Amino acid sequence: KKIGVSEETYRIVYQRDGGRCRLCNTYENLHLHHIESRNTHKELIDEPSNCVMLCQNCHLNIVHKNNKKYRPILKELIK
């Protein structure tokens, strides 16, 4: 079963991040990324503090290949 977030959480994160990717600043092809794993931290699934907007390129090619490296960076970006 796919785990998602509420529309409200998506809206909050989108607005907080200015409708842009927090890594490369593009406004195109945005995805909501969970900083801490959705599978191991189910209590954080719908928390804006665990989510960040990323473009498709950063989401797929950077974060998922180097998730542990980027996790602390993403946490700092949303403070």
N, C-alpha and C positions, 0 to 999 in steps of 0.2 A: 504494500500500500504506500502510495506517495504521500509524504508529509509536507504540508504547506503552511502558509501563514495566513492570517486573516487579512481582509481587504484593508482594515484599519491600520494594521502593522505595516503593510506595504506602503500605504499613503504616508504614514508618519516617517518612515525611512526615506522614501522618495523625496519628501519635502525637506527633511533634515539634511540630506545629501545634495540638495539643490538640483535634483533631477539629472545628475551627472555621475559618471564613474568616478569613484573616489581615488582611483590609482592613476588614470590617464586623462581624466576630465572630459571625456567625450560625452555627448548627450544621446548617442545612438545605441541601439540594441542593448538596453539595460536589463540586467538580471538582479534579483535579490539574492545575496549570498549569506549563508549562515557562517559566522566566524567559528563558533564551536560546533562540533558535529551534531547534526539533528538526531543521529542514532544513539549517541552516548549521553547527550544532554537534553533529553526530551522536555525538561522543565523550562528550557530556554527557547523552545521553538518559536513562540509567538512574542518574544521580547525584542523590541526595537534595538536594545543595547547589544543584541547578539547578531544583528543584521546590518548589512552594508550594500549599497548599490554598486555594481560593477558592470562594465560593458561585457559583451559576449567574449571578446578576445581575452580580456584580463581574467574573467571568470573561468573560462575553460583552459586557456593555455598557461596562465601564470599561477593562479591560486590552486587549482586542483592538482597541478604537477608539483607544486612546492608549498602545500598548505601549511605545514608546520613553520616554515620560514616566514610566511606572510601573516600568520595569525596575530603575532604581537604588533605588527605594523597596522593592521586593520583595526585592532582594538584602540590604538592611539588615535587613529583618524577620526573615530566617532566620539571621542571625548569632548 
